[in-house]
Amino acid sequence: MATKIRLQRGGHKGYAVYRIVAADARAPRDGRFIEKLGMYNPNTNPATVMLNFDRALYWLEVGAQPTDTVRNILSREGVLLMKHLRGGVKKGAFDEAAAQAKFDAWKADKEKGLETVRQGEQSAKKDLAAKKLEAEKKVNEAIAKKVADKKAAASMAEAEAEAAEAAEAAVEEAPAVEEAPAVEEAPAAEEPAAEEAPAAEEKPAEEA
């Protein structure tokens, strides 16, 4: 029976999480499997891998063929390196202690690299948080300035209204100016009526 080590999809829409399984090569991708070897979550940075190292190594040594993605995962986890080192032990190139020392040195270097990635991730998150905070401060300052301007305009308008009311009140309270009494016109001097001239005495008509 041809055996493959492959990924089996899980999780939910938009957030895929995979099981690492040893399965019959003829079985459907998400069908039955022989053994579950671990989990792979590509949504984190770096990707999260939980692997049963010894069982994955066992299946490689008995001839199971990993898919390309699983091969990359096993390589990053050191399973392929350990298989190679154990092959060297069987051939007599070095003993198990030397093989384990080489593996431990590789693992230490890998941990340093992962730590560098984690620190870079944390630094990027801090920078992003600082930028967001700065942007929020600027927005809040702009809002505060608008509110202050509105309050200042309202205060100015209120002061102008109060000043206008005070001016009107002052005008109303001021004593009214007394009108000067009208100058009585002097009676016009009556001119003596012109004496009528005595009517001319009619002459007696001459008798005809």
C-alpha positions in Angstrom: 0.0 0.0 0.0 1.5 3.4 -1.1 1.4 5.8 1.8 1.5 9.6 1.6 2.1 12.2 4.2 -0.2 15.1 3.3 -2.4 17.9 4.6 -6.1 17.5 5.4 -8.0 20.7 5.5 -9.9 21.9 8.6 -10.8 25.1 10.2 -13.5 27.3 8.7 -14.1 29.6 5.7 -11.4 32.2 5.4 -9.3 30.6 8.2 -7.9 27.2 7.0 -6.1 25.0 9.5 -4.6 21.7 8.3 -4.0 18.3 9.9 -0.8 16.5 8.9 -1.7 12.9 8.3 -0.3 9.6 6.9 -2.9 8.2 4.6 -3.4 5.8 1.7 -2.4 7.5 -1.5 -5.7 6.3 -3.1 -7.9 7.9 -0.3 -9.6 11.2 -1.0 -7.8 14.3 0.3 -10.2 14.9 3.2 -11.1 11.2 3.6 -9.9 8.5 5.9 -6.3 8.5 7.1 -4.0 6.0 8.9 -2.5 8.3 11.5 -2.6 11.9 12.5 0.9 13.3 12.8 0.3 16.9 13.7 -1.3 20.3 12.9 -0.3 23.1 10.6 -1.6 26.7 10.9 -0.4 29.0 8.1 -2.4 32.0 9.4 0.3 33.0 12.0 3.7 34.5 11.4 5.8 32.4 11.5 3.4 29.5 10.7 2.5 27.3 13.7 3.4 23.6 13.4 2.6 21.0 16.0 4.3 17.7 14.9 4.8 14.3 16.4 8.5 14.2 15.4 9.2 10.6 16.0 6.1 9.3 14.2 6.8 11.5 11.2 10.3 10.2 11.1 9.0 6.6 11.3 6.7 7.1 8.3 9.5 8.6 6.3 11.8 5.7 7.1 9.2 3.1 6.1 8.8 4.8 2.7 5.9 7.2 3.0 6.1 10.0 0.5 5.3 13.5 1.6 3.6 16.1 -0.6 5.6 19.1 -1.6 4.0 21.3 1.1 4.5 18.6 3.8 8.1 18.1 2.7 8.8 21.8 3.3 7.2 21.5 6.7 9.2 18.4 7.6 12.3 20.1 6.4 11.7 23.2 8.6 11.0 21.0 11.6 14.3 19.0 11.0 12.6 15.6 10.3 14.4 15.3 6.9 17.7 16.3 8.5 17.3 13.6 11.2 16.5 11.0 8.6 19.6 12.0 6.7 21.7 11.8 9.9 20.4 8.4 10.9 21.2 7.2 7.4 24.8 8.4 8.0 24.8 6.5 11.3 23.7 3.3 9.6 26.4 3.7 7.0 29.0 4.2 9.8 29.9 7.8 8.8 29.5 8.9 12.4 27.9 7.7 15.6 24.6 8.6 17.1 26.1 11.1 19.5 27.7 13.0 16.7 24.4 12.9 14.8 22.5 14.2 17.8 25.1 17.0 18.3 24.7 18.1 14.7 20.9 18.1 15.0 21.1 20.1 18.2 23.3 22.7 16.6 20.9 23.0 13.7 18.0 23.3 16.1 19.7 26.1 18.1 20.4 28.1 14.9 16.7 27.6 13.8 15.5 28.9 17.2 17.7 32.0 16.8 16.1 32.6 13.4 12.6 32.1 14.8 13.4 34.5 17.7 14.5 37.1 15.2 11.3 36.7 13.2 9.2 37.0 16.4 11.1 40.1 17.5 10.6 41.7 14.1 6.9 40.8 14.3 6.6 42.4 17.7 8.5 45.5 16.6 6.2 45.8 13.6 3.2 45.5 15.8 4.5 48.2 18.2 5.3 50.5 15.3 1.8 50.0 13.8 0.2 50.6 17.2 2.3 53.8 17.7 1.3 55.0 14.2 -2.4 54.3 15.0 -2.1 56.1 18.3 -0.5 59.1 16.6 -3.2 59.2 14.0 -5.9 59.0 16.7 -4.2 61.9 18.5 -4.2 64.0 15.4 -7.9 63.3 14.8 -8.8 64.1 18.4 -6.8 67.3 18.2 -8.6 68.3 15.0 -12.0 67.5 16.7 -11.0 69.5 19.8 -10.0 72.4 17.7 -13.3 72.4 15.8 -15.2 72.2 19.1 -13.1 75.1 20.6 -13.7 77.2 17.5 -17.4 76.6 17.7 -17.4 77.5 21.4 -15.4 80.6 20.7 -17.8 81.6 17.9 -20.8 80.9 20.2 -19.2 83.0 23.0 -18.5 85.8 20.7 -22.0 85.8 19.3 -23.4 85.7 22.8 -21.2 88.6 23.9 -22.3 90.6 20.9 -25.9 89.9 21.7 -25.4 90.9 25.3 -23.7 94.1 24.2 -26.6 94.9 21.9 -29.1 94.3 24.6 -27.2 96.5 27.0 -27.0 99.3 24.5 -30.8 99.0 23.9 -31.4 99.1 27.6 -29.2 102.2 28.0 -31.1 104.0 25.3 -34.4 103.1 26.9 -33.3 104.3 30.4 -31.8 107.6 29.2 -34.1 110.7 30.2 -36.1 112.0 27.3 -34.9 115.4 26.0 -37.6 118.1 26.9 -38.9 119.9 23.9 -38.4 123.7 24.1 -41.7 125.5 24.5 -42.9 126.9 21.3 -42.4 130.7 21.0 -45.7 132.4 21.0 -46.1 134.5 18.0 -46.6 138.2 18.9 -49.9 139.4 17.9 -49.7 141.2 14.7 -50.1 145.0 15.2 -53.4 146.0 13.9 -53.1 148.6 11.4 -55.7 151.4 11.8 -58.3 150.9 9.2 -58.0 153.5 6.6 -60.7 156.1 7.3 -63.1 156.0 4.6 -63.2 159.3 2.7 -66.5 161.1 3.1 -68.7 160.2 0.3 -68.9 163.1 -2.1 -72.1 164.8 -1.7 -74.2 164.3 -4.6 -75.0 167.5 -6.3 -78.6 168.1 -6.9 -79.6 167.4 -10.4 -80.1 170.4 -12.3 -83.6 170.8 -13.2 -84.3 170.6 -16.7 
